[in-house]
């Protein structure tokens, strides 16, 4: 399961738990530990660094025509995070940006997300960055599909630009 899919599930679960049935708007933050497979690996040094990512969420909660509670996500903003390299002791600043439009569960208006993940190593200067644009929708079988349109990756002084379908 992808990190993005895991975060979407965690977000919906957090919103559902946090929202009483009569609520109309949710405006909250939650922390997601990024360790194990979710930790980032500094591509310059090879160091695996766990961290905690805080997300700010704004959503509307409503009851549909069948009486089921629905969550309409309006904003899903990762906030700046920090980490300490367990081996190097370097201090990292993680700047993550995500801007999304559309609705991945409505095939008539697929979601588009523009994301960037910039890791600044304030110790050795071993910075790296990923940026990409994703179009997301659900197929006829109810499975989440992602078509990765463009992306770039910078590891130290090396740059890679890709355009692939996943």
C-alpha positions in Angstrom: 0.0 0.0 0.0 1.4 3.4 -0.9 2.2 6.1 1.6 -0.3 8.5 -0.1 -3.1 5.9 0.1 -2.2 5.1 3.8 -2.4 8.9 4.6 -5.7 9.3 2.8 -7.1 6.4 4.9 -5.7 7.8 8.1 -7.1 11.2 7.3 -10.6 9.9 6.6 -10.5 7.7 9.8 -9.3 10.7 11.9 -12.0 12.9 10.5 -14.7 10.3 11.0 -13.7 9.7 14.6 -13.2 13.4 15.4 -16.5 14.5 13.9 -19.7 14.2 15.8 -22.7 13.4 13.6 -24.1 17.0 13.6 -20.8 18.7 12.8 -20.6 20.6 9.5 -16.9 21.7 9.4 -13.8 20.1 10.8 -10.6 22.1 11.3 -8.0 20.0 13.0 -4.4 18.8 13.0 -3.0 15.3 13.6 0.4 13.8 13.8 1.5 10.8 11.7 4.7 9.0 12.7 6.9 8.3 9.7 9.2 5.5 10.8 10.2 2.1 9.5 9.3 2.0 5.7 7.8 5.5 5.9 11.0 7.1 7.2 12.9 9.0 4.6 16.3 7.9 3.5 18.8 10.7 2.7 19.8 9.8 -0.9 23.2 11.6 -0.4 24.2 9.9 2.9 22.1 6.8 2.9 20.9 7.5 6.5 17.3 6.4 7.3 15.6 9.2 9.4 12.3 8.7 11.2 10.1 11.8 11.8 6.6 12.9 12.8 4.6 14.7 10.1 1.8 17.0 11.3 -1.2 17.6 9.0 -3.7 20.3 9.0 -7.2 19.3 7.7 -10.3 21.3 6.9 -13.3 19.3 5.8 -17.1 19.5 5.5 -19.1 16.6 7.0 -22.6 16.0 5.8 -25.2 13.4 5.6 -26.1 12.2 2.1 -29.5 11.2 0.7 -29.1 7.6 2.1 -28.4 8.9 5.6 -24.7 8.0 5.4 -22.1 10.4 6.8 -19.7 11.8 4.1 -16.5 13.7 4.4 -15.7 16.3 1.8 -12.0 17.2 2.2 -11.3 20.8 1.5 -7.7 21.2 2.7 -5.0 18.6 3.5 -1.8 20.5 4.4 1.3 18.9 5.7 3.1 21.3 8.0 6.9 21.8 8.2 8.5 19.0 10.2 11.9 18.5 11.8 14.0 15.4 12.5 17.4 14.4 13.9 19.5 11.8 12.0 19.9 8.9 14.4 23.4 8.2 13.1 24.8 11.6 12.0 23.0 13.7 14.6 22.2 16.1 11.7 19.1 18.3 12.1 16.7 18.0 9.2 13.9 20.4 8.2 11.2 18.9 6.0 9.1 21.2 3.9 6.2 19.4 2.4 3.7 21.1 0.1 0.5 19.5 -1.3 -2.2 21.3 -3.3 -5.1 19.2 -4.5 -8.3 19.8 -6.5 -11.1 17.5 -7.6 -12.4 14.4 -5.9 -10.6 11.0 -6.3 -13.9 9.1 -5.5 -15.8 10.9 -8.3 -14.7 9.8 -11.7 -16.3 12.9 -13.3 -13.9 15.2 -11.5 -10.6 13.3 -11.0 -8.2 14.7 -8.3 -5.0 16.5 -9.3 -2.3 16.8 -6.7 0.9 18.8 -6.9 3.3 17.8 -4.2 6.8 18.6 -3.2 9.0 17.1 -0.4 12.1 19.1 0.3 14.6 17.8 2.9 17.1 20.3 4.2 20.1 18.9 6.1 21.3 21.7 8.3 24.4 19.6 9.4 26.2 18.3 6.3 24.1 20.1 3.7 23.1 16.8 2.1 19.7 18.2 0.8 17.3 16.5 -1.6 13.9 17.2 -3.1 11.1 15.4 -4.9 8.3 17.1 -6.8 5.4 15.6 -8.8 2.0 16.0 -10.2 -0.5 13.2 -9.8 -4.0 12.6 -11.2 -6.1 10.3 -9.0 -9.4 8.6 -9.5 -11.2 5.3 -8.6 -11.7 2.8 -11.4 -14.8 0.8 -12.1 -13.6 -2.0 -9.7 -13.5 0.5 -6.8 -9.6 0.5 -6.8 -7.6 3.7 -6.4 -5.5 4.4 -9.5 -2.8 7.0 -9.9 -1.4 8.3 -13.1 1.9 10.0 -12.4 2.2 12.7 -15.0 5.4 14.5 -14.2 8.1 14.4 -11.5 11.5 15.6 -10.6 14.0 14.4 -8.1 17.2 16.2 -6.9 19.7 14.3 -4.8 22.6 16.6 -4.0 23.8 17.9 -7.4 22.1 15.1 -9.4 18.7 15.9 -11.0 16.2 13.5 -12.6 13.0 14.4 -14.5 10.5 11.7 -15.3 7.1 11.4 -16.9 5.6 7.9 -16.3 2.2 6.2 -16.0 1.8 4.1 -12.9 
